[in-house]
Amino acid sequence: MPFKSLEDLRAACLDLSAGSDSAAAAVAKRQDTLTKPPGSLGRLETVAAWLGRWQGRDMPKLDDVKVFVFAGNHGVTAQGVSAYPSEVTVQMVANFAGGGAAINQLARIAGAKLDVIPLDLEHPTGDFTQVPAMDEQAFLAAVSAGYDAVSKDLDLVCFGEMGIGNTTPAAAISTALFGGGAEKWTGRGTGVDDAGLQRKVVAIEAGLKRHADALSDPLKIAAALGGRELAAIFGATLAARKNNVPVLLDGFVCTAAAAPLARLHPTGLAHTVAAHVSAEAGHRRLLEALGLPPLLDLGMRLGEGSGACLAVNIVRSALECHTRMASFAEAGVSEK
């Protein structure tokens, strides 16, 4: 396990590289020579520079793209916060293995490998209205599982999740990190009715009150109010930074899972791009708080890494334009 204590993990979060300035500058310089008005490809140009910075290449590549879906179960579902029973998490992991889920189709279309990592599904986290979701060792084990999954040879990664009830810990973490009241961060998740929505708000408020002594520390917030799959996404996001692998963030749960890194380090999420803004209440607010403009806004709220996978195709388009377009000189096109 790479982290023996919260302080080991904190030290790792505070020691982050800035990527390659020279590669990013080289990408931007080439963009200005291509047969188009400068800046006319909009975010495709900045996405290409982002890839270059974190891959350390003036001509980035996307030969090895991987989607990780982390799965966990949540004790807080005992509070009636989800429209589905917890056994659906296990059933969906089987569906992923059988190739029948949305993420299987989207990963195939994106040319991405899919790796599904279940995290102790037989043992849900603690009900955070009563006890911490995870003690320190359980939290570090989940963080380490995510951290160990991401290798240096990857060109781009997407993170997704599966966990019935996990929009509740996502909203709880967001409220704890950024304030504003639980009701502003809480949505209907898998489709709860008005009574279920109110139960989610009440559960989050109870968790915040019970764990008030943890609320000044982003890592303790993630342990007390989060879940194993969220902790794994946090660890995977950190590992991607350490390994200079760019990350496409998926929806509300994934973004909330990574958000503590931004609270620990001012550029903690600089290696990430928000793939999309989901329809789940709280995600747009969270992206705004983190300063992460989304690439897509399609009204999605599935999770699984689905929005991130869709955005892989945009990143591929940015790369193709960067690497295959002709310069003015090559094409014999007059510049202004």
N, C-alpha and C positions, 0 to 999 in steps of 0.2 A: 504494500500500500504506500503510495508516494507521500502521503501526508499523515504524520503521526499525531498531530494536534491541530487545533484551530489556529494556533500561532504559526505553525509551519505553513498552513494554507494561506494565512494572511500575508506572510512574507512573500510567498509566490505571487500573490495578487498585486503586490506593490512593486514588483520587479518585472516590468514589461518593456519590450522593445517597441520602437516606433516604425518598424519596417524599413524599407529601403527608399530613402529620399531620392537617390540617384535614379533608381528604376522608375519611380513615379514621374520624375521630371523627364526622363527619356520617353516615356509613353506620351506625356503631354506634348513634348516637342514634335514627335512623329505625327500626332493628331493634327497639328497645325500645318503639316505638309501635304495632307491627303486632299483628294479632289472633292472638296466641300467647303463652304464658308466656315471659318473657325467657330466652334461651339454649336454648329447646326444639328449635330446628333445628340445634343442635350446630355441626358444622364448616361447614355451609352458611352460617351467619352470619359466621364468621371468614373464609371464602373470599370472601364479598361485600365485607367490609372490606379484605381484601388486594387485590382488584380495584380498589376505590376508591382506596386508597393509591397504587398504581402508575400508574393511569390519571389520577389527580388529579381524579376526578369523584365527587360524592356519589351520582350515579345512573350507575354504569358502563354500558358497552355491550359487546356482542360481535358487532359487525357484520363485523369483518375478523379472522378467526382463520386462522392459517397453520401448517402442519406442514412443517418442513424435515427432509429425510433426507439426511445427508451420507454419502458412500461412499468407502472407501479400502481399499487392500490392504497386507498386512503381511509383511515379510521374515521375521519370527519363525515363520511357518508352516513354514519349512524344518525346524524342530525337531519336527515331527509333533504340533502342539498342537491341530489341528482335525480333525474327522471328514469335512470337505468340502474339495475343492481350491479354490485361490484364484480360479479362473475363474468360480466361482459368484457372486462379487461382481458381475462384469460382467453375467452372465446375469440376476441379480436386478434390476439397474438397468434392464435391458430389460423385465423383468416389471413393474416399477413404471410404466414408460412405457406399457405395454400395458394397464394397469389391472387386472392379475391377482393382485396381492399382497394380503395382509391389510390393509396400511395404506391401500390404495386404498379398500377397503370401509369401513373405520373412519373415514377422513377424510370420506367422503361422508356417512355417518350423522351425524357430528359437525358437519356444515356448515362444514368447514375446507378451505381450498385446500392443495394438496400441491405442494411444490417439491423435486425430487430433484437434488442437487448432487454429481456425481462429482468426485473429486479425484485426478487423475493416476493413474488405475487401472493404466496400463501400466507404471508404475514403483513397485513396492512400496517401503515404507519399508525402512531397513536392519534387518537381524536384530540386535535389541538384545542378544543374547548375545555378539555379536562387535563391533558398532559402535553408535554412537547411532542410534536410529530415524530421527531427523532432525537435521541441523545447524541452526544458528540461523536461517539464511535460509529453509530449507524449512519450519521450524516457524512462523516469522512469516508466511510466505506462506499457510499453511493457516489460521492464526488469522485473518488478514486476510480470507480468503475467507468465513469464517463471520461475521466482524464486519460486512462489507459487505452481507451478505444481509438483515440485520434493519433495517427502516425504522421511522421514528417513527409512521407512520400505522396500525400494527398494534395491535389491541386485546388479543391474546393469542397466544402462540406455543408450539408444541411442537417439541422437537428429537428426532430419531431418527437411527439409524445403520444402515449395512450395510457389513460388512467381515469376511470370513472370517478367523477367528483373533483377533478383536478383544477377546474376553473375557480373553485373555492379557495384553495391555497394560493393560486395565482393572484386572486384579488386581495387576499390577506397580505401577501408579500408586498404588493403594489401599494396598498394603504399604509403599511408599516414604513415603507421606504420613502413615500412621497406625500403622505398625509391626504387630507381632503375629505375623510369620512368614507366608511365602507360602502355606502349606497352608491357613491360616485364611481366605484371601481367594479361593482358587482353586476353581472348579467345573467342571462337565462341558461347559459351553458348548453347542455343537451336538450333544453326545451322545457324547463320547469315552469309551472304555472305561477300566478301571483303569490300564492301561499309559499311555494317552494323558493321563490326569489326572496321573500321576506325571511325564510329560514336561513338562507345563505347569509344574508346581512347580519342576522342575529348571531349566527355561528362565528362569523368573522369578528364582530364586535366582542364576543365572549373570549375569543382567542387573543385578541389584542390586549384585553384587560388582564387575562390570566398571565400573559407573557410580557407584561409591561417592562420588566427589568431587562429584557433582551432587545428592546426596540431601538437602542442606540448603536447597535452593532449589526451591520448587514449580514454577516455570517451567522450570528445567533438567530436573526430573523429567519433566514433560510432554513435553519435546522428546526426551530420551534414551530414554524407555520407552513413549511413546505411539504415536499414529498420526495420519495427516492428518485423518481424520474426527473423531477425538477433539479435536484441536487446533482444528478448525473449530467444533465444539460449544462449546469454551471461548470462542472469539472471539465466537460468536453470543450466548452467555450474557452476556458482558461488554457487547456492543452493546445487548442488551435492557435492561440496567441503565442504561446511558447514555441510552437513549431512553425510559425509564420504561414499558417493555412487560413485563407479567407473563409468567412462563414456567412451563409444566408440564414437569417433568423426567420422562423415561421411566425405563428400567431401569438395570441395573448399569453398562453401558458409558457411557451418557449421564451418569449421576451421577458416575462416576469422572472423566469428561472435564471436568465443571464443578467438581469438588472443589478443584483448586488455587486457585480464586478465593476459596474460604472460608478457605484457609490464608494467603492474602495479605491479606485484609481480614476483620475479625471479623463483619461483616454482609454478606459478599460474595454470599451466596445468599438474602438476605432477600426478593428479588423472585421467588423460585421457590417452587413447591409440588411436593412429590414426588407424582406422579400415582398410583404404585403401588409395591409391593414385589414384585420378581420372584422366581422360584424359583431363580435363579442364586445359587449360594453366594457370599457376600460382600456382596450388595446390602443385606440387612437390617442387617448389621453396619455398612456404610458409611452408611446413612441414620441409624442411631443415633449414629455418630460425628459426623455433620453436624447432628444435632438436627432432622431433617426427618421428621415422621411421615407415612406414606403415606396417600393417600385410599382406595386399593383394595388388596386382597390376593386375587388370583384365580389364583395359581399360574402366571402367564404368564412366559415367558422367550424371547420371539421377538425383541425389539428392534423396529427400524423406526419407533419412535415409537408403537407399537400401544397400550401402556398409557396413554400421555399422551393419545392421541386418545379413548380411552374416557372418561377423566376430564374431557374438554371437556364432555361431557353433564352431569356433576355440576356443573361451574362454571356452565353455562347454567341448570341448575335453581336454583342459589343466586341467580343474577341475577334470574330470573323471580319468585322469592319476594320478593326485595328490592324490585323495582320495581313489581310488580303486586298484591301483597297489600294489603288495606285496613288502615287504622289503626283502632284502637278507636273513635275519634270518627267516622270516615267510615262505619263499619259499624253504628254504634249499639250496640256491644257494651260491656257494663259492665266496667270494670277492677276489680281487687280493691281 
